[in-house]
Amino acid sequence: MFNSLSDRLTATFKNLRGKGRLTEADVDATVREIRRALLDADVAVPVVREFTGKVRERALGAEVSAALNPSQQIVKIVNEELVEILGGETRRIRLAKSGPTIIMLAGLQGAGKTTLAGKLSKWLKAQGHSPMLVACDLQRPNAVTQLQVVGQRANVPVFAPHPGATSTELDHPAGDPVAVARAGVEEAKRTLHDVVIVDTAGRLGVDADMMEQARQIRRAIVPNEVLFVIDSMIGQDAVNTALAFDEGVNFTGIVLSKLDGDARGGAALSVASVTGKPVMFASTGEGLDDFELFHPDRMASRILDMGDILTLIEQAEKSWDKDEAARMAKKFADQEDFTLEDFLAQMQQIRNMGSMKKMLMMMPGAQNIRQQLEQFDEREIDRVEAIVRSMTPHERLAPRIINGSRRARIARGSGVHVSEVNGLLERFAQAQKMMKKMAQGGMPGMPGMPGMPGAGGGARKNAKNAPKKKAKSGNPAKAAQERKEAEARRANAGKALPTGAAFGQQGGDFDPSQLNLPKGFDKFLGK
């Protein structure tokens, strides 16, 4: 959603690098580029004007002029102002002190309220609550049926006493949504559900009759939260729509839907600032699990390509099997071999975390490799898993027994070419060697790296097992040659590797022998 804005802002900040002092002209040029980037992202003009005004005022102040690195200070200011217009602090649902917590959903037609009701109910259930959905959208054909299907997928009960309009009964009266909402709250009290989510009909900001119906529902159930669901891709019209709904139903929070779209995403940066109401949740995909609490500081970090490590850690903690992690830690502590069974288990753990693309895009600097990430095929993981599952249990534990005929059988069983099986086994053998080196106490030549859990004192062990210094030769010519080689090694050791390409090489082929790497690591690098 924010890829275009992120690219523009990142390019703007690159122009400031290396400058020890920023002039007023530098600040004006930077603010001008930020203004263009925000306008191109469909951010509302009043929001852009206020945002750039604050950035310019702070950038010309003492906090930048007295800073050791002015360019980084500008980035810090932009980050703080982005957090501010996105709502400041994370806003959570206000739970009722007694009785069920009532949440009413409102929004435009097609904004995704019904699907979001299922996502929110599943998220609340994972938080330990007992939610119930109430179907009050009686105008849209088959809206009640859709909510029932979504509730079934989320394993959440749905209160739907009225079937609503159907495609064959469009001329029939739809029923009273106010009465259904009131009856739904009473049913939740009777069945001891602590959260009620009321799905209302979609309406237009200019539809006075439908907006009055929403007001009547609000007065009848007195909700603790009224969430305004807005399509993140509607652009400049987001502000007018939000203001109309705020006047109509006085919503308390905003939910951004379709945040995974390819539009420019100005709605997210405009609505919270104009209405003064916080963004509380974000829908990031079509699945029921593609839903998250909105953190303004984390979203600002994503926009500025600084990553979102905290969300990544939370997803890992939520989906990672602690027993499996403990088992792997014990294997490393006991210095046991890393097998294909372990590899398959680790792959399952990663898959449980969700889309690999989304996870990698949360890493700092991911915008630089976005094109490669977009070309990444998630099905490649399926192919690797199919290859491993086509092996026998004994082959997974002892891959060395996999000869040519076994590789042909595995390729047929997994539907791939034999070369793919060969490639996987080669990469696994290299990874196995590296894991063994790490389990034995860290990678040689990297002081301070303690190795894996349970392998403490690895650096001391490496020093203890290091080969002793070679004695000088008694042959004068040979001793002179050894002295010359030693002096050359010392001279090369004092030289820093040139910067530029990977591993500090400016150009040409990289020679792994320049670094103190484990034996066989050069093969892993493809040399």
C-alpha positions in Angstrom: 0.0 0.0 0.0 2.7 2.5 1.0 5.4 1.3 -1.5 5.3 4.4 -3.7 5.4 6.8 -0.7 8.2 4.8 0.9 10.3 4.8 -2.2 9.9 8.6 -2.6 10.8 9.4 1.0 13.7 7.0 1.1 15.1 8.6 -2.1 14.7 12.1 -0.6 16.6 11.2 2.6 19.5 9.7 0.5 20.2 13.2 -0.8 21.0 14.4 2.7 23.5 11.7 3.6 27.1 12.9 4.1 26.2 16.5 4.7 27.7 17.7 8.0 25.5 20.8 8.0 22.1 21.5 6.5 21.4 24.9 5.0 17.9 26.4 4.8 18.0 25.6 1.1 18.6 21.9 1.9 15.7 21.9 4.3 13.4 23.6 1.8 14.3 21.2 -0.9 13.7 18.2 1.4 10.4 19.5 2.6 9.3 20.2 -1.0 10.1 16.6 -2.0 8.2 15.3 1.1 5.2 17.5 0.1 5.2 16.0 -3.5 5.5 12.5 -2.2 2.5 12.9 0.2 0.3 14.6 -2.5 1.2 11.8 -5.0 0.1 9.3 -2.3 -3.4 11.0 -2.2 -3.0 12.5 1.3 -5.4 15.3 1.9 -4.0 18.7 1.1 -4.7 20.2 4.6 -2.9 17.3 6.2 0.1 17.7 3.8 0.2 21.5 4.6 0.2 20.9 8.3 2.7 18.0 8.2 5.3 19.8 6.1 4.9 23.0 8.1 5.8 21.1 11.3 8.7 19.3 9.7 10.2 22.5 8.3 9.8 24.4 11.6 11.5 21.6 13.5 14.2 21.0 10.8 15.3 24.7 11.0 15.4 24.6 14.8 18.2 23.9 17.3 17.5 20.1 17.4 18.9 19.7 13.8 21.6 22.5 13.8 23.1 21.1 17.0 22.9 17.5 16.0 26.0 15.5 15.1 24.2 13.9 12.1 21.6 16.4 10.7 20.3 14.0 8.0 19.4 11.4 10.6 17.8 14.0 12.7 15.6 15.0 9.8 14.5 11.3 9.4 13.7 11.3 13.1 11.6 14.4 12.8 9.6 13.0 9.8 9.1 9.7 11.7 7.8 11.4 14.8 5.4 13.6 12.7 4.2 10.5 10.8 3.4 8.8 14.1 1.5 11.9 15.2 -0.8 12.1 12.1 -1.4 8.3 12.2 -2.9 8.7 15.7 0.1 8.9 18.1 -0.3 6.0 20.5 -1.8 2.5 19.9 -5.5 2.6 20.8 -7.1 -0.6 22.1 -10.8 -1.6 22.5 -12.4 -0.2 25.6 -14.0 -3.1 27.4 -17.3 -2.7 29.3 -17.0 -2.8 33.1 -20.1 -4.9 33.4 -22.1 -6.9 30.8 -20.9 -7.6 27.2 -18.7 -5.1 25.3 -20.8 -3.9 22.3 -19.0 -3.1 19.1 -20.9 -1.5 16.2 -19.5 -1.5 12.6 -20.3 1.2 10.2 -19.0 2.2 6.8 -19.6 2.6 3.1 -21.1 -0.1 0.9 -18.4 -2.5 -0.2 -15.9 -1.4 2.4 -15.6 -4.9 3.8 -17.5 -4.7 7.1 -18.9 -8.2 7.0 -15.6 -9.9 6.4 -14.0 -7.6 8.9 -16.6 -8.7 11.5 -15.3 -12.3 11.1 -11.7 -11.2 11.4 -12.3 -9.1 14.5 -14.3 -11.9 16.2 -11.5 -14.4 15.5 -8.9 -11.9 16.8 -10.9 -11.3 20.0 -11.4 -15.0 20.5 -7.6 -15.5 20.3 -7.4 -12.8 23.0 -9.5 -15.0 25.4 -12.9 -13.4 24.7 -16.2 -15.1 23.8 -17.6 -12.9 20.9 -20.9 -13.2 19.1 -21.9 -11.7 15.7 -25.2 -10.0 15.2 -26.6 -9.7 11.6 -28.2 -6.3 11.2 -27.5 -5.8 7.5 -30.9 -6.7 6.2 -30.8 -4.6 3.1 -28.0 -6.2 1.0 -29.0 -9.5 -0.6 -27.6 -12.5 1.1 -25.6 -10.3 3.6 -26.9 -12.4 6.5 -25.9 -15.6 4.8 -22.4 -14.2 4.2 -22.0 -13.3 7.8 -23.1 -16.8 8.8 -20.5 -18.3 6.5 -17.8 -15.9 7.9 -18.8 -16.7 11.5 -18.6 -20.5 10.8 -15.1 -20.1 9.4 -14.1 -18.1 12.5 -15.9 -20.6 14.8 -18.0 -17.8 16.3 -21.8 -17.9 16.8 -24.0 -15.6 14.7 -27.4 -14.2 15.9 -29.5 -13.9 12.8 -33.3 -14.1 13.5 -34.2 -12.5 10.2 -32.9 -13.8 6.9 -32.8 -10.3 5.3 -33.2 -9.6 1.7 -32.4 -12.2 -0.9 -31.9 -11.9 -4.6 -35.4 -13.3 -5.3 -37.2 -11.2 -2.7 -35.8 -7.7 -3.3 -39.3 -6.1 -3.3 -40.2 -7.6 0.2 -39.7 -5.5 3.3 -36.3 -6.2 4.8 -37.2 -6.2 8.5 -36.2 -4.0 11.4 -32.4 -3.9 12.0 -32.9 -1.8 15.2 -35.0 -4.6 16.7 -32.5 -7.2 15.6 -29.6 -5.3 17.2 -31.5 -4.9 20.5 -32.4 -8.6 20.5 -28.8 -9.6 19.7 -27.5 -7.8 22.8 -30.1 -9.4 25.0 -29.2 -12.8 23.5 -25.5 -12.2 24.3 -26.3 -11.4 27.9 -28.4 -14.6 28.2 -25.7 -16.8 26.6 -22.9 -15.1 28.6 -20.9 -13.8 25.6 -18.6 -11.0 26.7 -18.3 -9.2 23.2 -21.1 -8.4 20.7 -20.1 -7.3 17.2 -23.1 -5.7 15.3 -22.7 -5.8 11.5 -24.8 -3.0 10.0 -25.8 -2.2 6.5 -23.5 -0.2 4.2 -24.6 3.3 3.6 -23.5 6.4 1.7 -22.5 9.6 3.5 -25.3 11.5 1.7 -28.0 8.9 2.4 -30.0 10.6 5.2 -32.5 7.8 5.7 -29.8 5.1 6.1 -27.7 7.3 8.3 -30.7 7.9 10.6 -31.2 4.2 10.8 -27.5 3.9 12.0 -28.2 6.5 14.6 -31.3 4.6 15.9 -29.2 1.4 16.2 -26.5 3.4 18.1 -29.2 4.8 20.5 -30.8 1.4 21.0 -27.7 -0.7 21.9 -25.4 2.1 23.3 -22.2 0.6 22.0 -18.8 0.8 23.8 -17.1 1.2 20.4 -18.3 2.4 17.0 -15.8 1.4 14.4 -15.8 3.1 11.0 -14.5 0.7 8.4 -13.0 2.5 5.4 -11.5 1.2 2.2 -7.8 2.3 2.1 -7.9 2.6 -1.6 -10.6 5.3 -2.1 -8.1 8.1 -2.1 -9.0 11.8 -1.6 -12.7 11.1 -0.9 -11.8 9.3 2.3 -11.8 12.6 4.3 -15.3 13.7 3.1 -16.7 10.2 3.8 -15.1 10.1 7.3 -16.4 13.5 8.2 -19.9 12.5 7.1 -19.9 9.3 9.2 -18.4 11.1 12.2 -21.3 13.6 12.1 -23.8 10.8 11.5 -22.8 8.1 14.0 -20.0 9.7 16.0 -17.6 6.8 15.5 -14.9 6.2 18.2 -12.2 4.4 16.0 -11.2 3.6 12.5 -10.5 0.3 10.8 -8.5 0.3 7.5 -9.5 -2.4 5.2 -7.7 -3.6 2.0 -4.4 -2.3 3.3 -2.7 -4.9 1.1 -3.9 -3.2 -2.1 -1.7 -1.5 -4.7 -3.3 2.0 -4.3 -1.4 4.9 -2.9 -2.8 4.7 0.7 -3.4 8.4 1.4 -6.6 7.6 3.3 -4.6 6.1 6.2 -2.6 9.2 6.6 -5.6 11.6 6.2 -8.6 10.2 8.1 -7.0 10.0 11.6 -5.6 13.5 11.3 -8.8 15.2 10.0 -11.3 13.5 12.3 -9.1 13.3 15.4 -10.2 9.6 15.8 -7.5 6.9 16.1 -6.9 4.1 13.6 -7.4 0.9 15.8 -7.1 -2.0 13.4 -5.9 -2.8 9.9 -7.0 -5.5 7.5 -4.0 -6.7 5.5 -5.4 -9.5 3.3 -8.4 -11.7 2.4 -7.8 -14.4 5.0 -9.4 -14.2 8.4 -5.9 -14.1 10.0 -4.9 -11.1 7.9 -5.9 -8.7 10.6 -3.8 -6.8 13.1 -3.8 -4.1 15.8 -2.7 -0.8 14.3 0.5 0.6 15.8 1.2 4.2 14.5 4.9 4.0 15.4 5.4 0.7 13.6 3.5 1.8 10.5 5.6 5.0 10.4 8.7 2.7 10.5 7.4 0.7 7.6 6.7 3.8 5.5 10.3 5.0 6.2 11.7 1.5 5.3 13.0 1.0 8.9 11.2 -2.3 9.3 8.8 -3.6 11.8 10.7 -6.0 13.9 8.3 -5.9 16.9 5.4 -7.2 14.8 7.6 -9.9 13.3 8.6 -11.0 16.8 5.0 -11.0 18.0 4.0 -13.2 15.0 6.8 -15.6 15.7 5.9 -15.8 19.4 2.3 -16.5 18.5 2.9 -19.2 16.0 6.2 -20.7 17.1 6.0 -24.1 18.9 8.0 -23.7 22.1 8.4 -27.4 22.6 9.9 -27.8 19.1 12.2 -24.8 19.8 13.4 -26.4 23.1 14.0 -29.7 21.3 16.2 -28.0 18.7 18.1 -26.1 21.4 18.8 -29.4 23.1 20.0 -30.9 19.9 22.5 -28.1 19.5 23.6 -28.3 23.1 24.3 -32.1 22.6 26.0 -31.3 19.2 23.7 -33.7 17.4 23.5 -33.6 13.6 20.9 -31.4 12.0 18.7 -33.7 9.9 16.1 -33.3 7.1 13.5 -34.1 9.7 14.6 -31.1 11.7 14.7 -29.1 8.5 11.1 -30.1 7.7 10.0 -29.2 11.2 11.6 -25.7 11.0 10.0 -25.1 7.6 6.6 -25.9 9.2 7.3 -23.4 11.9 8.1 -20.7 9.4 4.9 -21.5 7.4 2.8 -21.1 10.5 3.9 -17.5 10.7 2.2 -16.6 7.4 3.4 -15.3 4.1 7.1 -15.2 3.6 6.8 -12.1 1.5 5.0 -10.2 4.3 7.5 -11.3 6.9 10.5 -10.3 4.7 8.9 -6.9 4.0 9.0 -6.2 7.7 12.8 -6.3 7.7 14.7 -3.0 7.7 15.8 -2.0 4.1 13.3 -4.4 2.5 12.3 -1.7 0.0 15.7 -2.1 -1.7 14.9 -5.7 -2.6 11.1 -5.3 -3.1 11.3 -6.3 -6.7 13.0 -9.5 -5.8 10.5 -10.2 -3.1 7.6 -9.6 -5.4 9.1 -12.2 -7.8 9.5 -14.7 -5.0 7.3 -17.7 -5.5 5.7 -18.9 -2.3 5.1 -22.3 -4.0 8.9 -22.9 -3.9 8.5 -23.8 -0.2 5.8 -26.3 -1.2 8.2 -27.9 -3.7 11.0 -28.2 -1.2 8.6 -29.7 1.3 7.3 -32.1 -1.3 10.9 -33.3 -2.0 11.6 -33.9 1.7 8.3 -35.7 2.2 9.0 -38.0 -0.7 12.0 -39.4 1.2 11.8 -42.3 3.6 12.3 -41.6 7.3 15.7 -43.3 7.1 16.7 -41.1 4.2 15.8 -38.0 6.1 18.0 -39.0 9.0 20.9 -40.1 6.8 20.9 -38.2 3.5 24.2 -39.7 2.5 22.5 -43.0 1.6 20.5 -41.2 -1.2 22.1 -42.5 -4.4 21.1 -41.9 -8.0 18.2 -44.4 -8.0 16.8 -43.0 -4.8 17.1 -39.4 -6.1 15.2 -40.4 -9.3 12.4 -42.0 -7.1 12.2 -38.9 -4.9 12.0 -36.7 -7.9 9.1 -38.7 -9.3 7.3 -38.7 -6.0 7.6 -35.0 -5.6 6.9 -34.1 -9.2 10.2 -32.3 -9.8 13.4 -32.8 -11.8 16.3 -34.8 -10.4 18.4 -31.6 -10.6 16.2 -29.9 -8.0 16.6 -32.9 -5.6 20.4 -32.6 -6.1 20.4 -28.9 -5.5 18.4 -29.3 -2.3 20.7 -32.0 -0.9 23.8 -30.0 -1.7 22.4 -26.9 0.0 21.3 -29.0 3.0 24.8 -30.6 3.3 26.4 -27.1 3.4 23.8 -25.9 5.9 24.5 -29.0 8.1 28.2 -28.2 8.2 27.5 -24.6 9.2 25.1 -25.7 11.9 27.6 -28.1 13.3 30.3 -25.4 13.4 28.0 -23.1 15.2 27.0 -25.8 17.7 30.6 -26.4 18.4 31.1 -22.9 19.7 30.7 -20.3 17.0 32.2 -19.6 13.6 36.0 -19.4 13.6 37.4 -16.0 13.0 34.4 -14.3 14.6 35.4 -13.6 18.2 32.6 -13.1 20.7 30.1 -15.3 18.9 29.2 -17.8 21.6 27.5 -20.4 19.3 24.2 -22.0 20.0 22.5 -22.5 23.4 24.4 -25.0 25.5 27.6 -24.5 23.7 29.2 -21.9 25.9 32.9 -21.5 26.1 33.2 -22.1 22.4 35.8 -19.4 21.9 38.0 -20.9 24.6 37.6 -24.3 23.1 38.6 -23.0 19.7 41.7 -21.3 21.2 42.5 -24.5 23.1 42.3 -26.6 19.9 44.1 -24.1 17.7 47.2 -25.4 16.0 50.5 -24.5 17.7 52.8 -21.9 16.1 55.0 -23.5 13.5 58.7 -23.7 14.5 61.3 -21.9 12.3 63.1 -23.9 9.7 66.8 -24.7 10.2 67.4 -24.0 6.5 68.5 -20.3 6.1 67.0 -19.9 2.7 63.7 -21.5 3.8 63.7 -19.4 7.0 64.1 -16.2 5.0 61.3 -17.2 2.7 59.0 -17.9 5.7 59.9 -14.5 7.2 59.0 -12.8 3.9 55.6 -14.6 3.8 54.9 -13.7 7.4 55.6 -10.0 6.8 53.3 -10.1 3.7 50.5 -11.6 5.8 50.9 -9.0 8.5 50.9 -6.2 5.9 47.7 -7.6 4.3 46.0 -8.0 7.6 46.4 -4.3 8.4 44.7 -3.3 5.2 40.9 -2.8 5.3 38.9 -4.4 2.6 37.7 -1.9 0.0 34.0 -1.0 0.4 31.4 -1.2 -2.3 30.1 -4.6 -3.2 29.2 -7.6 -0.9 31.8 -8.5 1.6 33.5 -5.2 1.0 34.8 -6.0 -2.4 34.9 -3.2 -4.9 34.8 -5.4 -8.0 35.9 -8.7 -9.4 35.5 -12.2 -7.9 35.3 -12.6 -4.2 38.0 -14.9 -2.7 36.8 -16.6 0.5 40.4 -17.3 1.5 40.7 -13.6 2.4 38.5 -14.2 5.4 38.9 -16.8 8.2 35.9 -18.9 7.3 35.1 -22.5 8.2 36.5 -25.2 6.0 34.2 -25.8 3.0 32.4 -22.5 3.4 33.7 -21.3 0.0 31.6 -24.1 -1.6 28.5 -22.7 0.1 29.3 -19.3 -1.5 29.4 -21.0 -4.9 33.2 -20.7 -5.4 
